Amino acid sequence: MVHQPRKQLIDNAWQTCHKVREFYADQIIRDNYTDSDLKLLKIERLDGSKLSMGDCYINLAIVRNSVDFNQARDSETHSPSPFSLLRRLDIWEPPESDRVSLETLFDGEKDALDNSLRDPPQRILIRGQAGVGKTTLCKKMVYDFIHKDMWNGIIDRVIWIPLRQIRGNLESGQSIPSILSGPLPDVERAGKGTLGEAIERSFTDSPSRTLFILDGFDEVQREMHTPGNELLLKLLNQPRVIITARPRGVNRELFQNIDLELETTGFFPDQVKEYIRKHANDKASEIYFFIQGHPVVAGLARIPIQLDAICYSMIAGMLDGNSPPETMTELYHSIETSLWNKDVELLEKHREGSNKPVLKHEAQASYPDDIRALCQAEINALQALSFTGLYNNMVEFDPNFLMKFHNLQSIITSKLPAAKRQPWFTDLDKLSFLRTSDGPLTPTTRSYHFLHLTFQELFAAQFFIQHWRTNKDLL
């Protein structure tokens, strides 16, 4: 009974003190991002090791819309030919005056073109090709805000929303607090005194103190034209927001009052060299020499996931005594071989007449064709998925598309080399060639994409060649 008044006092404070609930809600959101079990901020390399946030080089450049500036940029020595692979993949090195760091993202500064003073931006659009690191950028922004106090003078909380994960909620009339039902356990009771109410009031009282990171707008753009899109519009029109999207998947007119438009540009040459030095150990000099000797490879190596794949495959090849590849075809064949050698163990494949799964080191000592034969079902699935995706202009495969593909998979792959069985749908998680940004969701509810567009094109080309050789219809 002695402690009852104290408990009553605490309960009253909880009900009446908005700042107490706001502080607690903010802490829960932070804890959710840093939960080691959820792994929301984890970045995993192809070899399974974790990549330190300090090794994530995120380079941003201002997008200029002026015709004169575009012509000037094209005349610069650092800008590739408009017909080159690098330009198609948006790999270029911006001038120093156009580079923007994360720390100064919300700073006002002089414009390099006309020397005018730019107001501090609050609404930012960041464009980038698949595989250049947009989701990694989102993770780094959240990480640096939590662990390095980045922007803490102007922002109280960062809310990162992968838009494809809430697609099903966009037509249900939910509020912004309700989509935080994971980290905030009682937001479904969004009445007075709840965490949801505290956060919603914060949006109203100090709207610019909350940063919304809306990741992957191009994946929900169609929902802008459907009934019940109020939640998406409300998110997009927040006072302080960062929106990420693929460069050619966005109608710029859908956004109101964008203060700053940026694009991701891949690694700079010195960052490529530093990455190789840190992660290739005693093979670093050989890998760097190979990359520098092949200009197209040097350009591709500026794409983070491509550089990781090049390092992984070349290290594996050198350990097996193989010579460095001489052509792009040999390079991609080397990458594909090294990744199947890794995946065959994860897929628990076993030789005919043996119950023991083939281990990675056994695969590396085997002929590549033998390993491909063991993984033929998965190879067929990737080839069919990649070609179907390109045919339908898709690079992100959502659960609905994957379910339809799964139901038709036996038909689509019927003209490919025979496999003993169809692959398990949940084995998508075990394939190094596919990635998901959907964290703790189950395999059947995640969206997937290829490591990079060039890998999707590689498997699609294999699908085409298989049919062309036998003069069979593609689909």
N, C-alpha and C positions, 0 to 999 in steps of 0.2 A: 504493500500500500504506500510505502514511503516514496517509491519511484513513480507512482501513478501521475502526480502532477508534472513531473519532468517529462514523462512520455506524452502527456496531454499537450505540454508546451511545444514539444518537437512536432507533434502532429499538426498543431495550429500553425507553427512556422512553415511547415511543408505546404499547407493549404494556402497560406497568405503571402509567403515570400517567393515571388517569381524568380529572383536571382538564385535562390537555393536550388530550385528545380532546374533552372537553366544551366547552372554549373554542373549538376549531377548528370543531366542529359548530355552535355558536351563531353564529359568524362567517359560516359558509356560509348559514345560515338568513337572517341579516340581509342578506347580499349577494343572496340570491334575491329578497327583497322589494324591494330597491332597484335591481335590474337594469333598466337603461333599455330593453333589448330586450323584456323580459317585460311591462313596463308594469303590474305588478300594483297599484301604488298610484296609477295615473293616473286623473284625473277630467276628462272631456272635455265641454265645453259643446256645444250644438247647432250652433254656428257652426264647430266644429272646434278652437277654441282650448282650451288647457289651463287648468283652474281651479286656482289656488293653494290649498294646504291652509289657508292663513290666511284664505281667503274661504269656507271650509266651516263654516257655523254649525250646530253640532249641539246641539240643546236637548233635555234629558231631564227628566222629571218623575216623581216617585214615584207609583206606582199605589196608591190606597187602596181597600180592599175593604169598608170599613165602610159600611153603608146610610146612617147618619146623615151621614157625610162626603160621600157621593155626592149626597145631598139638598142639603147645604150648598154643594157645588161647583156644582150646577145653579142655585142661587139667585144665584150670583155674576154680576156684570155681564159678566165676561170669558168666560163659558161660553155657547155658542150654544144655540139651541133644539134639543131632541132630534130634531125633525123636519126640521132644516135640512140642507142639503148639507154644511156644515162639520162638523156633528156626525157625519154618516155617514162622512166622511173623517177623523174624529178630529183636526180642526183646532181647537185651543183654547189659551188662554193660562193656564198654571198660576200659582197664587200664588207669590210669592217663596219662601215657606217650603218649597215642594215641589220647587223647581228644584235639579238636581244637575249639577255640572260634571264633565268627564272627569277633571280633576286630582284631585278629591276623591272619586272614585267608590268607592275602597276605604277611605275614612276613616270612623271611628266618630264619631257626632255625636248631638245631642239630637233626639228626635222632636218635631216641631212640634205634634202633637196632645196628647200626654200628658206632654211634657217629660222623658221617660225617655231614658237614655243608650243609644244603639244601638251594638252591637258592630260592629267593622269587618267589612263583608260580604266574602265570598269567592265566593259563588255567586250570580250575577246574571242575571235574565231581562229582556231588553229587547224590548218589543213595538212594532210600528209598521206602519202601512199601507204598501202598495207605493208607491214613489215619494217617500216622506218622507225617505229617506236612510239606511236600515239598513246597506247595504253600504258607502256612503260613510263612515258612522260606523266600521265595521270598519277601513277603510283609514286613517282619521284616527288611530284608536287605535294601529295598527301604526306609522304615520308618527311620531307624537308620542313613542312609546316609543323608537324608533330615533334620531330627530333632536333630540328635546327632553328626553331622559332622564326622561320621565314614568314614574312608579312605580318608578324604578330602585332605590329603597331597599327595596322589598319583592318585586320581580320580576326574575328573571334573563333570561327569554326569553318572547316572545309567539309563539304558534303559531296562525295564523288558518286555519281549515278551512271553506271553503264546502262545506257538507254534501252538496249535490246532486252535487258533483264526485266524491265517494267512494262514491256510492250503489252502484255496481257492486262495491265492495270489501267492503260490509257483510256479505255472505253468504259471503265466501270465507275467513273465519277469520283475517284478517290482524291483525297487532298494530298498536299506535299508531305505533311507529317505521317500520313498513313503508309507511305511507301518506305518509311524508315522502320517498319514493324520488326525487322530483324534486330538491329542494334537497340531499338527502344521497345522494351517488352510490353509496355502498357499503352502504346499509342492508339490501339483500337478503342480505348476508352478516352477519346480525345476531349473530355470535358475539363472543367476547371480543376486544377490540382494535379494533372497528369503530366508526364514528360512530353507527350505530344503537344499539349497545350503550351507548355513552356517554350518549346522550340518554335511553334507557330507564332507565338507572341514576339519572339526575338526577330523573326522575319519582318514583322510589322514595325516594331519599335526602332530597330536599327538595321534596316534592310541591307545596307552596303557592308555591314560587318560579317555577313555570311557569304562565303564563296561557294557557288554551285559549279561543279565540274561535270558537264554533260558529255559523256564519252560515246561517240559513234552516232552522231545525228543522222548520217546518211542511211543508217539501218532502220530508222523509224520515220523517215521523211514522208512516206506514203500516208502515215497516220495523221498528218497535218490536214488531209483532205477528207477525213472520215468523221462521222458524228461522234460526239463525246471526246473531242480532242482538247478540252479545256485544261486538263492537267499538263499536257505537253506545252501548250501555249503559255501557261503560267510559269512553267520551268524556264522556257526560253526567254521570257520577258523579265526575269529576275534582274534587279539592279546591278548585281555583281555576278558575272557568269563567265566561264570559259567553256566553249563548245568545240569539240574535236569532230572532224569528219574527213572523209576522203576527198581529194581535190575536185574530182569530176562527179561526185555523187551528191552535190549540194546546189540547190537553187538559192543563190545569194539574196534574192528578193524576199525570202521567207523570214529573214532576220531583221529586227528593228534596231536601229541605232548601234551598229557595231562600231566601237571606238578604235579597234586595232585588229588588223588581219595579219596573221603570221603563217608560216609554213615550216615544217620540219625538213631539214636538209641532209640528214645523215651525218656520219662521222666526218671530221676534217682529217686530212692526211696524217697530221701529227698524232691524232687520237687513235687512228688505225695502228700506227707504229707502237704506241704505248699499250694498247689492248693486246697486241701480239706478244709484246715483251712480258706482260703480266701473266698471260694464260697459255703460252706455248712453250715455256720453260727452255730447255736446251735445243728445241727445234725452231725457236723464234727467228733466228737469222735466216735459216733456209726458207721458211714460209714467207718472210718479208721479202727476201730476194726474188722468190717466185712471183709474188704479187706485183712487185715493182717492175718486173720484166714483161708483164702482160697488162697493157693499159686498160682493157675492158674489165679484167679481173680486179684491177686496182680501183676502178669505179664501183664495181659491185661490192667490193670489200668495205665500202663506206656505208653500206646498209648493215645495221647491227646483226641481224639474224644471218645474213649471208656470210659475214666475217666469222661468226661463230661456227657456221657449217664448214667453211673453208679450213679453219684451224682444226676442227675436230677430225675431218676426213683426212687431211694431210698428215696429222700426227699419227692417226691409225695406220695410214699407208706406209709411213716411214718406219714405224715399229715393225711392220710386216716385211720390210726390205724393198718396198715398191719405189720406183722412180717418181718424181713429181710429174703431174700431168702436163702435157704440152699444149692442149687445145681446150676450148670451153666445153666441148663434148666430153673429153676425158675428165675434166674437172667435175662436171655434174655426174658422170658415171661413178667417179670416185666417191663423191658425197653420198650418192644413192646406195652404193655398196656398203659403205661404212655404217650408214643408218640402218640398213636391213640386218647387218651383222649384230647391231645393238638390239634391234627390235625382236629378232628371232627368239632371244631368251625371254623377253617380256611376254611374248605371245605363247610361250611354253610349247614351242614346236619340237617334235621329236622325229628321229629317223624311222624309216620303215623297219618294223620288228623290234624297236626299242621303246621302253616306257620312260626313259630318262630324257628330259628336255635338253635341247642343244644349248650349250652355254656360249657366252659371247666370245671367249677366247677360242673355242672350238670352231665357231663360225668364221672367225678371222683366219683360221688355218685351213679353211675349206675353199673349194672353188666357188666363185660367186654364183654360177648357174645352179649349183646344188642348193644354196641358201634361197635363191629366188624360187626354186621349185617348191620349197617348204612354205614359202610365203605367197604362193601364187594367188590364193583367194584374196588376200589383202591387197596385192598388186592390182588385181582385176578391179577391186572395189575403188581404189584410188584413181585408176585410169578412167573408170566410168564416171566417178563423181566429179573429177576435174573437167572432163569433156562436157558433161551435162551442165556443170556450172558455167563454163564459158559460153555454151550454147544459149543459156538463159541469162547471160550477163550477170552472173552471181559469183562473188568471191567470199561471202559470209554465208554459211549454211546453217539456217536456224532449225530448231527441232521439228517444225512442221515439214520443211523441205526434206530433212533427213529421213523422216518417217515415210514420206512418199517414195523417196529414193530406195529405201530399204525394201519396201513392198514390191518395187519393180526391178530390184537389183539383179535377180536371176535372169530376167529378160534382157536387160541392158548388157550384161556380161556374157550372154550366151554364145557370142561369137569370138570370145577371147580364149586363150589357152585354158584347157580344162583344169579345174581345181577340185580337190577331194570334197570340199564342203564350202558353204558360204561362211564368211567371217561373222563372228558375233558382233552385234551392234555396239555393245559396250567396249569392244576392243579398240574403238576409235581413240580412247584415252592412251593406249599403248603405242600408238604410231607416232614416230618422231616427225613425220611429214605434216602432221596436223597440229594445230594449236587452238586453245580456247582461252578466252579472257573471262570466263564465267565462274571462276573460283570454285566455291564449295558445292555448286549444283551437281546433280547426278548426271552421268553421261547422256541419258535420254532427254534431259531438259537443257542441255548446253548447246550453244552455237559453236561451230568450228570453222576454221579457215586454214589454208595451206601456209606453211612456214613463210612463204613469199609468193608473189604472183608468178615469178619465174618457175617455181616448182609446180604450180598448178598447170602452167603452160607445158612444162616438161611431160607430165603424166598425160595431159590431153593429147600431146603430139604422139606419145606411145600408143594411146588408144586409136588415134587416126591411122597410124602406120600399120597396126595389127589388122585393121579392116581393109586398108588399101592393098596390102600384100595379097589378101585372099579375095579381093574384089567383092567385099560384102558391104551391105548398107550400114551406115554408122548408127542410126537410131531408128 
